[in-house]
């Protein structure tokens, strides 16, 4: 069984999906981490597409969810921390927009969900990757709210960061995600919409947990 949560950057889907996985004791699948892993390989290839796609085919990417964290390895070497660097973040949108990369990551995810109960989050899971998912959610929030949340998350490690910078970055990411040719961000017609603008974190987690429990029991 696969449960998917789609939504724009800063909507809270990643933290919510992990919380639901932990609360219901199901598996968590982090699509964003897999795109970051592909981006790490892209940087290793010195941003040369021909070299990048050769390496992407040659390398083995494995992953697991353990101790409330999604871990990724390339050829048996863990890169969980490496994929979270600013350098990777700078290029991940470009790499994730490449049709061949999206097809590669989509196949990785489809192969792993054949057994067990998984929850995954992303931007096109309910429309492109898992159109037959048993449960689909679309989380969103006002741009100002999303920027404030992301700013609060990052300001401790980035003292020079400003709220306006974060807001501009998220707005740009929204534009890129919604207008890319390959699998753009959009709400699936059968997705349950959750506006988190005025919800506490606990409320949004509880809403999804309730729906998931009902879906599992059917």
N, C-alpha and C positions, 0 to 999 in steps of 0.2 A: 504493500500500500504506500502511495506517495501523496503527501500533503504539500502544497506549494503556497508560498507567500511572495507576491510580486509587489513592486512599488518603487517610487523614486528614491534618490539618495537622501539619507537623513530621516526617513519616515519611521525608523525604528524596527524594520523587519528583521535585521540580523540578530539584534539582542533579544527580540521577541521570539524568534524561531529557536534560538538556543535555550531560552527559558522554558518554552513549551516542551522541547525535547527532554530537558532535565526533569521537569515536573511530571511528565507522562512516561518517562523512561523509554523513549523511542530514539532512533538514530537521527543525527543532524547532518545535513549535507550542505556544505558552504560553496555555492557556485562562484561567488566572488573570489574566494581563495584559490580556486582552480584557474580563474582568469589571471590572477596575480602570479600564479606559478608559470603560466604560459608567458607572461610578461617578463619574468625572471630569465627565462630561456631566450626571449627576444633580446634582452640586454646582453646576455652571454654571446649572442650572435652579432653583437655590435650593431644592432638594428638593421641588419642586412636581411631582407625578406627571404631570399633564396637559402641562405644558411639557416635562418630561423626555422623554416618549414622542414628542412632536412633534420635538424636537431629535434624538432617536435615529434617527428616520426620515430626517431632513433631512441629517444629517452623513455624510460618507464616512469610514469607518475602514479604513485599510490597514496592513499589517504585513509585516515581513520578518525573517529570522534572518541576521545578519551579524556577523562578528568576535566570535563566541561570545556574542552578546546578541540578545534578541528586541526589535525596535524597533517602535513603534506610532505612527501619525500620524492626526490628525483633520483632515480637509480639507487635507491636504498639509503640516500643521505637526506636527513630531515632538513627542510628549508622553511619551517613554520615561521621563524622570526625573520628570515631574509625577505619573504614576500610582503612584509609589512613596512618596508622602508619607504621614505619619501620618494626615492628615485623610481621605485616600482610604481608607486601611486601616480607619479607624473605621467607615466606612459600607458597605464592599464586601460584607459578609455579607448585609445587608439588601437591597441592590440585586441581588445574585446570586440571592436567593431568589425574586425576582419572576418568575412564569412567562413573561411577555412578554419579559423580558430574556434569560432562558435560551433561549427560542426564537430570539431575534435572534442571540445569540452562537453557538448551535449551527449555525445556517444559515451564518454567516460561516466557520466551520471546515469544514463539509461541502463548501462551494464550492471551498475551496483545495486539498483533498487528492485531487482527481481525477487529478492527475498527480504522479509522483515517489514517493519513500518518506519518510513523515513519522513522527515520534514525538511524542506529545502526552501531557500529564499533567493530571489534574484529580480530580474526585470522582465523576463519573457518566458518564465517557466510554464505558466498556465496557458500560454498561447502557442509557443513554438516547441518547447522541450517536452513537456508532459501535458499535451492537450486533453488527455483522457484521465488526468489526475482525479482521484476520488474526492478531494476537497481542494478548493482554490480560494485564496484570500487576496485582496488587493488593499494594501495599507498605504495611506498617504497622510500628509499634514500640510498646513499652511507653510509657505516658503520661509517666512520669518521664524516660525516655530522650529522648523528643521535646521535652520542656520544656527539658532540659539543652542539647540541640543548639541550639534556638532562642535560648536565653539567651546561649550562647557567640557566636552570630552577631550579636546585637544589642547586647550590653552595652557595646561600645566606643563606639557612637554614642548610647547611652542610659545614661549613668552612674547614673541614679537607678532604673533597672530592677532588679527583684528576680526571683529564680528562681520564687518563689511567684506573682508577678504573671503571669509567662509561663505557668506551669502552669495557673492559673485561666483565662487567656485561651484556651488550647488546649482545655481541657475544655469551656468554653462553646461554642467553635467546633465541637467534635465533636458536641455536643448539637444545635446548630442545623442542622448539615449532615445529621445522621442522621434528624432529625425533620421537616425541611421537606416541604411537600406536593408541591412540584415537584422531581422527580428527586432524591430523597435519596441521600446517600452509602451505597453498599452494594457488596459484592463481587459481580462477575458470576460466574455459575455456572461459566463456562469459563475464568476467569482463573487465572493461575499466581500463587500466593500466595508473597510473599517477606517474611519477618520480619527486619527490619534491626536489631533490638535489639542483637544481639551480632555483627553484621557490620561490617567496616570499609567505608569508602566504596568503596574499590577492589574489594572482594569483591562488593558488590551491583551495581556497574557491570559487572563481569566476568560475573556470573551472567546478567544481562539481555542483554549483548552476545552471549553464547554462544547463547541461545535465539533472538535475532533473526537471527543468521547462519544458524542451522539453518532458520528460517522462510523467509528469503530464498532459500535454496538449493532449497527444495521446488518 
